[in-house]
Protein backbone atom coordinates (compact mmCIF):
# COMPACT_ATOMS: atom_id res chain seq x y z
CA UNK A 1 0.00 0.00 0.00
CA UNK A 2 1.40 3.39 -0.90
CA UNK A 3 0.80 5.99 1.78
CA UNK A 4 1.16 9.71 1.99
CA UNK A 5 2.35 11.53 5.08
CA UNK A 6 -0.56 10.50 7.26
CA UNK A 7 1.45 8.51 9.79
CA UNK A 8 4.07 9.67 12.25
CA UNK A 9 7.53 9.03 10.85
CA UNK A 10 6.38 8.70 7.23
CA UNK A 11 7.97 11.46 5.16
CA UNK A 12 7.24 10.40 1.58
CA UNK A 13 4.36 9.47 -0.71
CA UNK A 14 6.47 6.48 -1.79
CA UNK A 15 6.07 4.75 1.58
CA UNK A 16 4.69 1.22 1.32
CA UNK A 17 2.74 -0.05 4.28
CA UNK A 18 3.02 -3.78 4.91
CA UNK A 19 0.74 -5.40 7.45
CA UNK A 20 1.71 -8.75 8.88
CA UNK A 21 -0.99 -11.42 8.83
CA UNK A 22 -1.20 -13.51 11.99
CA UNK A 23 -2.92 -16.89 11.96
CA UNK A 24 -6.06 -16.96 14.06
CA UNK A 25 -6.10 -19.17 17.13
CA UNK A 26 -8.25 -19.95 20.12
CA UNK A 27 -5.18 -19.99 22.36
CA UNK A 28 -3.76 -16.45 22.39
CA UNK A 29 -1.82 -17.14 25.58
CA UNK A 30 0.24 -19.68 23.65
CA UNK A 31 0.44 -17.42 20.57
CA UNK A 32 1.50 -14.27 22.45
CA UNK A 33 5.23 -14.88 22.03
CA UNK A 34 4.82 -15.51 18.28
CA UNK A 35 2.75 -12.33 17.93
CA UNK A 36 5.40 -10.38 19.83
CA UNK A 37 8.12 -11.72 17.50
CA UNK A 38 6.11 -10.80 14.39
CA UNK A 39 5.54 -7.27 15.69
CA UNK A 40 9.24 -6.88 16.49
CA UNK A 41 10.12 -8.12 12.99
CA UNK A 42 7.68 -5.62 11.45
CA UNK A 43 8.24 -2.74 13.87
CA UNK A 44 7.48 -0.17 11.14
CA UNK A 45 3.94 -1.55 10.60
CA UNK A 46 1.00 0.51 11.80
CA UNK A 47 -1.21 -2.51 12.36
CA UNK A 48 -1.66 -6.20 11.67
CA UNK A 49 -4.38 -8.55 10.48
CA UNK A 50 -5.60 -11.70 12.17
CA UNK A 51 -6.61 -14.12 9.42
CA UNK A 52 -10.40 -14.48 9.12
CA UNK A 53 -10.86 -12.10 12.05
CA UNK A 54 -9.86 -8.51 11.43
CA UNK A 55 -7.60 -5.51 11.68
CA UNK A 56 -5.70 -4.37 14.75
CA UNK A 57 -3.88 -1.07 15.14
CA UNK A 58 -2.90 1.35 17.91
CA UNK A 59 -2.01 4.92 18.69
CA UNK A 60 -0.65 7.13 21.42
CA UNK A 61 -4.25 8.04 22.24
CA UNK A 62 -7.76 7.15 21.08
CA UNK A 63 -7.79 9.82 18.35
CA UNK A 64 -4.57 8.51 16.81
CA UNK A 65 -5.78 4.90 16.96
CA UNK A 66 -9.03 5.93 15.25
CA UNK A 67 -7.06 7.77 12.55
CA UNK A 68 -4.94 4.64 11.97
CA UNK A 69 -8.07 2.55 11.46
CA UNK A 70 -9.58 5.10 9.08
CA UNK A 71 -6.36 5.27 7.03
CA UNK A 72 -6.01 1.50 6.76
CA UNK A 73 -9.70 0.99 5.92
CA UNK A 74 -9.40 3.65 3.20
CA UNK A 75 -6.32 1.93 1.74
CA UNK A 76 -8.09 -1.44 1.77
CA UNK A 77 -11.04 0.10 -0.10
CA UNK A 78 -8.67 1.59 -2.70
CA UNK A 79 -6.97 -1.79 -3.14
CA UNK A 80 -10.34 -3.52 -3.49
CA UNK A 81 -11.53 -1.04 -6.12
CA UNK A 82 -8.23 -1.35 -7.97
CA UNK A 83 -8.44 -5.14 -8.03
CA UNK A 84 -12.05 -4.99 -9.18
CA UNK A 85 -11.17 -2.62 -12.02
CA UNK A 86 -8.41 -4.99 -13.13
CA UNK A 87 -10.72 -8.01 -12.89
CA UNK A 88 -8.57 -9.70 -10.28
CA UNK A 89 -10.92 -10.65 -7.45
CA UNK A 90 -9.74 -14.29 -7.53
CA UNK A 91 -6.10 -13.38 -6.73
CA UNK A 92 -6.13 -10.38 -4.37
CA UNK A 93 -2.90 -8.45 -4.26
CA UNK A 94 -1.88 -9.47 -7.77
CA UNK A 95 -2.57 -7.08 -10.60
CA UNK A 96 -3.55 -8.18 -14.10
CA UNK A 97 -2.58 -4.76 -15.44
CA UNK A 98 0.27 -4.65 -17.99
Number of C-alpha atoms within 10 A of each C-alpha: 15 11 17 13 12 13 13 8 8 15 12 12 11 12 13 13 16 14 19 18 16 17 12 14 12 7 8 11 8 10 14 11 11 12 17 11 11 15 18 11 11 15 10 13 15 22 22 20 16 14 13 10 11 10 15 15 17 16 14 7 8 10 10 15 17 13 16 20 18 12 16 20 13 12 16 13 12 13 15 16 13 17 20 14 13 14 14 16 15 9 10 13 13 11 15 11 10 4
